[in-house]
Each structure stands twice: as structure tokens, then as C-alpha cells.
């Protein structure tokens, strides 16, 4: 039977839609079958600020909860023990870190049949086999160390497995990419002593948030592979020093480390970054013109009105994939992973990567770009696990055996 042009068009559309549905379904199954590790999720501080939130159940106020973690196939979500610079300046960094660590244990206590603390690579694999999700932990901002190398052991015993040396301001360890006051010219003397101690004790060194000089010094000093737990590439957002240069990406590859790509729109596209910069500049201008305090409701109202008039230019899945592609081109397939920054970048997440249920979309996109399944597994978690295992082995050779939660 001869088909009309309309019939051919309809048939082609049906076949294409069926193929997309099958691919989407296969991506969901793939995400549930393989190991997915996300190295940066800011749940603890969000729950700390809003104790009424219960991420064990569905919670639409943020990007992460256990139901969406399960739906997305996420096996290991590194809980960020985030210490704001203001807390560091006030002298409460270590106390807040302890409180946030206890908060993560509280989440697990509410759902021990669904999730468990993980403090070593063995925990992650054991939990995956048992059908449990894992919550390993990393400190974001090394302020809780409070200038004492003894606190490395203290937090190691508490389950911390990476430390982001600084955050939004330079601290007693390192200069920050966000702070023009680069008081140390990179790492402080304490910071230079700290890196080898972290190496010895099996704690991954995280260069996200560091100034360029500090990042290069870590790469020079560290005896083990390092991570950038939630950073993207400066190539796509010129002038944004929070992101990594091509040279840094290559150096991380040569170091054996891994760049964990941040999903935030303003990290991955220049349009979103420019929007963010303009909002900040307009808010400062309005504040100074009207002599307002930072907490003045008029300033808040101004920001809301400006956002309504200037819709945020969300990035898309393709933009995030561009960053992954470039790391692969620069450093190789073994040196890229994911550090979404869920619950840490506000409502700026890209289309198709809005929350912890979205990892199958990432799988779908990677497959569409021609990545083999074995390489997708590396990106989703195997690369990070290789680095972590290497760091553990180095520590074991130094006499520091892995402290596993399940042992």
C-alpha cells in the first residue's frame, strides 16, 4: 500500500517518539543499575536553617530528598558540612561542623532501612549491594580545623572524607577565589602543612573555591590525587575565577584527580553568570542610594521585582554536557565526574537537571553524545571512587587504615 506524505510523517513521528521513550526508560534503568556518586549536596545546612524540613520524606522546598535520591538512582550523596565565612569569623566553625555532622546521622536514624552513613569506599559498595543509599560527608570550608592539625584526626574519626580548604573568603588555610584579599598568596603556612597530613590520613583535598595560586600549590604539594568537588570550567564563563582554567583541568588529570562538574546555571553559561552579576550590582546600587541595611525588606522587594522583570536565563542539559566534554578532551575520560551542588545554588539549576531525580537525564544526554556505557559509569561515579580508593591506600601505607562505618 502506498503511503501519503502525511502518513509517512505520522509514522516517522510515532517511531521517533517510541524510540525516545525507550531510551528514556533505558536511561532510568541504567541509572538504577550503576553506581552514581555526587560529591556535593548542601542538604545539612538547609535543614539546619529550616529544622522543620524532613528530607526522609518528599520535600519540594529543595533539590534533594530520599524519594528523589532513589528515583534518580543516586547511590552516594556527599553531604556538604558547609561552614559560612561569617560563622568562621564569629568563632563557631568547629561547633557548627559537629552539629551538621550530627544532623546527617539524624537523617539516617529516621530511615535506617533506606540510607546509611558511609566513611570508606567499601561502605559504598556494601550499601549498594544491600539496596541502601549512602551519605558520605565532606567539609566545605576548612575553618573547623581552627589551626590545629590534630583536628584532621578529629574529623576523620567523625567520618569526614574530603575538605574544601576555603569557601567565600580567605581563611586561615587558603585564599578564596571569591575574595580579592589574597592574604597568603595561595596557601598559608598552615595550609601547606595541612595538605600532607590530609594525604597521610586518607582525606581527599578539595580545590573547589580556592584561588588559582592556592589550587596550583595544592597540586604541587599533594602526594595523592585531588578533587574539585563542585567546579565547572572557566572556558565557558570567562573571568569567573570560581571555575577552573583549562591548564588546571589538565593538571588535575596529570595528578590523577577528578573534576566534579557543578550543575548551577551561573557556573556553566556566561548568560546566567552575567545575569547574576547584574542583579548583584543593581542591588548594591539600590542599597547605597537608599541607605538600606542588608536585611531591609525594601532591598528584598527590589530584588524580587528586578527578577520578575528580568527572567533568569536557565542553562540546559547540553550546557552541562559541554563542560563534561571539555574535561574529557583536556584531561581524559578518567578525570571527570559530577558534583551537582544541589541545595547549594538556589533556583538556578538547568532545565532537565532540576533535582536529585534527574540523573537519568544526564545518562540520556551522555548517550546521545556518543559516550559508551562504560565511560558513562566512570563519569557517574567510578572515577571518583578510583580517586577515593587511591587516597585510602596511600593512608593505609602510612598506617591509617580506612575507618568504615559498617565495621
ABEGO torsion letter per residue (X at the ends): XBBBAAAAAAAAAAAAAAAAAAAAAAAAAAAAABBBBBABBAAAAAAAABAABBAABBBAABABBAAAAAAAGBABBBBBBBBBAAAAAAGAAAAAAAAAAAAAAAAAAABAAABBBBABAAAAAAAAAAGBBBBBBBBBEAAAAGGBAAAAAAAAAAGBABBBABBABBBAABBBAABABBAAGEBBAAAAAAAAAAAAAGBBBBABGBBAAAAAAAAAABABBBBBABBBBAAABBGBAABBBAAAAAAAAAAGBBBBBBABAAAABAAAAAAAAAAAAAAAAAAAAAGBBAABAAAAAAAAAAAAABBBBBBBAAAAAAAAAAAAAAAEAAABBBBAGBGAAEAABBBGAABAAAAAAAAAAAAAAGBBAAAAAAAAAAAAAAAAAAAAAAAAAAGBBBBBAAX
